[in-house]
Amino acid sequence: MKVSDFDKKFDESKDIIEHLNISKAKRPNQEQKRVNVDFPLWMIDLLDREAKRLGVPRQSIIKIWVADRLEKVS
């Protein structure tokens, strides 16, 4: 399919999914890298309480709070 035909289909809100290779799709800057962080026990206890209250894993709380802080300083 020519690019112009693809663009035309897209602009006309027609289904283009059959022309895409979704298996190779990537979201930029979303790669994961493991890091180790040591927390005092009192922080872990508070993190676990908040995670339980919200029904999410501890790691989710940490990611959300760090992301929120980083957005504020950037």
For each residue, the residues with C-beta under 8 A, 3 or more apart:
1: 5 6 19
2: 5 6
3: 6 7
4: 7 8
5: 1 2 8 9
6: 1 2 3 9 10 16 19
7: 3 4 10 11
8: 4 5 11 12
9: 5 6 12 14 15 16 19
10: 6 7 13 14 16
11: 7 8
12: 8 9
13: 10
14: 9 10
15: 9 18
16: 6 9 10 19 20
17: 20 22
18: 15
19: 1 6 9 16
20: 16 17 25
21: 24 25
22: 17 25
23:
24: 21
25: 20 21 22
26: 30
27: 30
28:
29:
30: 26 27
31:
32:
33:
34:
35:
36:
37: 62
38:
39: 43 44 47
40: 43 44
41: 44 45
42: 45 46
43: 39 40 46 47
44: 39 40 41 47 48 58
45: 41 42 48 49
46: 42 43 49 50
47: 39 43 44 50 51 58 61 62
48: 44 45 51 52 58
49: 45 46 52 53
50: 46 47 53 54 61
51: 47 48 54 55 56 57 58 60 61
52: 48 49 55
53: 49 50
54: 50 51 61
55: 51 52
56: 51 60 61
57: 51 60 61
58: 44 47 48 51 61 62
59: 62 63
60: 51 56 57 63 64
61: 47 50 51 54 56 57 58 64 65
62: 37 47 58 59 65 66
63: 59 60 66 67
64: 60 61 67 68
65: 61 62 68 69
66: 62 63 69 70
67: 63 64 70 71
68: 64 65 71 72
69: 65 66 72 73
70: 66 67 73 74
71: 67 68 74
72: 68 69
73: 69 70
74: 70 71
